[in-house]
Amino acid sequence: MVAFKGRSKDTIKLKNKPINTGYKLWCIGDHGYIWSWLFHSKVDGVETLEKGQKTRWPYAVENGVKSVLLAPTHALVLRLAGQLPKQLEFCIYLDNLFLNVPVAQCLLAIGISCMGTTRKKATGFPLHLQRYLDDNHELVWDSTIAEVVDNNTLCFIWQDNKPVAAISTAHSLHRSEDRVQRNRRCPQITPNNQRILEPVFQGLPFKDLFIPRAIDDYNHHMKGVDQADQLRANFTYHRKQNYRTQMPLFYFLIDVSSTNAFLLWKWSSGTNTTFDQRTHNGHRDFLQALCTQLLHSNDNIEEEEESQSLPTATLHRHHKHIHQKGYGRCEWGRLHPPGCPRKRPAIREFGTDITALAANSASRAIYGGSRTHNQCSKCQIWLCVKGDCWQKYHNSIGVNY
C-alpha cells in the first residue's frame, strides 16, 4: 500500500493494515528486493487484467499442455512471474490467497516452480486430504499425508500445531534429504493441541526437531515483500502531505530504486565495506553516500574541463554561493590574518561630530574571519560575499572572477 488520502478513484481502503488508505500494488519480491509490480485500481482492477473477468492460461499436464480459466487474483501471479528474467530459475513462495493446483501447473508451463500454503477447498486439491483439515484426531505431530496430482504437483497435509495444507512443485517428501533439523519453539498449549504437543516438547520451551524441507524453505523465503516494506519504511522519501495524485507513486519508485540498490550493494560487497550491514545505520550511511554521489555525479566532467584549460566562464557555473540557514567563519579571512577586510564605522566618542565619522570611516579587518551565511557549492567552505574574500580565494585556486 502506498499512502494517499487525496481525491482519486483508484485509492482503496483496507482495515487492520498499517497503511489503510492509498494506492494498492501487487509486488513480487525476494528478501526485500522488488522484481516487479502491478497497479491495482478500485475501478479498473488489476493492471492488464479485466476486473471480474477470468482469463485463460496454458498449464502443464502429463500428456501435454492444456488451458484453464483463472480469476484475476490467481492470474496476477502469472503476470508477475512472466516478468522475471527468463535466463534464471525461480521458485515462487505463495500464501493461501494465491495458490491452487491450476496456478502451480500454469507456473510449470513457463518454467517456474512454486511452494506455498493453500486453502481447504482450493481448486484441484484432493478431496480425501481435505477431511484431515476438519478432523485431525488421527494425526500426530510431524505426520504427513501427500498425493501427487497429474504427476507434477505435490499436495500434502503436514501436522504442526494445526494441520497445514500445502502445494509444491519443487520439493519431495520421501527422501532422507527432504528433512532438516531446526530449533522449534513450543506453541501455547491449549486443550485442542495438548494431545499433539505434550508428547513432543515434554514441557520444554524449545527443542531441536526434524521438519520437512519444503516447510523450512517456506518459512525462510516467505514475506519477501513485507521485508521490502520494512526497509522502505525506515528511510522513505514519501511525504505526508501529498495533493497531487501522481506524487505518492513517484516517491514509491524512488524508494524501491534506492532500496534495491542498497540490497544489491549489500549482497555483492560482502564484508569489505565501511558500513555496518546489520544495523539501520548501515542503510542510512549507504543512502547518504548515494545522495552525495548523485549530487556530485558531474565532478569527473568538471575535472576534465579544468584539466583541458577551458575558458573561465565554463568553470563559473560550478562555483556558486549558496545562502545557508546557519553560518560559519570565512575561510579566507581565517587563513590570511589579520582577517576579512570589511568597512566598519569608527568608534564614536562623546562630543564627536557624526558627519565627520561618516566621512572618515575606516576599513578594519576582522580577525579570524567574519561570520557569513554564504557557502561555495563547489568548494564547500564559508566565504564572504560582500567583501573581496570570494574573489581572492577563487583566484588563488585558479578560478578567475
Secondary structure as GFF3:
##gff-version 3
##sequence-region A 1 401
A	DSSP	beta_strand	2	3	.	.	.	ID=ss1
A	DSSP	beta_strand	12	13	.	.	.	ID=ss2
A	DSSP	beta_strand	21	30	.	.	.	ID=ss3
A	DSSP	beta_strand	33	41	.	.	.	ID=ss4
A	DSSP	beta_strand	45	46	.	.	.	ID=ss5
A	DSSP	beta_strand	55	61	.	.	.	ID=ss6
A	DSSP	beta_strand	64	70	.	.	.	ID=ss7
A	DSSP	alpha_helix	72	81	.	.	.	ID=ss8
A	DSSP	beta_strand	91	94	.	.	.	ID=ss9
A	DSSP	alpha_helix	101	109	.	.	.	ID=ss10
A	DSSP	beta_strand	113	117	.	.	.	ID=ss11
A	DSSP	alpha_helix	127	134	.	.	.	ID=ss12
A	DSSP	beta_strand	144	149	.	.	.	ID=ss13
A	DSSP	beta_strand	153	159	.	.	.	ID=ss14
A	DSSP	beta_strand	163	168	.	.	.	ID=ss15
A	DSSP	three_ten_helix	176	178	.	.	.	ID=ss16
A	DSSP	beta_strand	179	185	.	.	.	ID=ss17
A	DSSP	alpha_helix	194	201	.	.	.	ID=ss18
A	DSSP	beta_strand	206	212	.	.	.	ID=ss19
A	DSSP	alpha_helix	213	221	.	.	.	ID=ss20
A	DSSP	alpha_helix	224	234	.	.	.	ID=ss21
A	DSSP	alpha_helix	247	269	.	.	.	ID=ss22
A	DSSP	alpha_helix	280	295	.	.	.	ID=ss23
A	DSSP	alpha_helix	299	307	.	.	.	ID=ss24
A	DSSP	alpha_helix	312	316	.	.	.	ID=ss25
A	DSSP	beta_strand	321	329	.	.	.	ID=ss26
A	DSSP	alpha_helix	331	335	.	.	.	ID=ss27
A	DSSP	beta_strand	340	343	.	.	.	ID=ss28
A	DSSP	alpha_helix	354	359	.	.	.	ID=ss29
A	DSSP	beta_strand	363	366	.	.	.	ID=ss30
A	DSSP	beta_strand	371	376	.	.	.	ID=ss31
A	DSSP	alpha_helix	389	396	.	.	.	ID=ss32
###
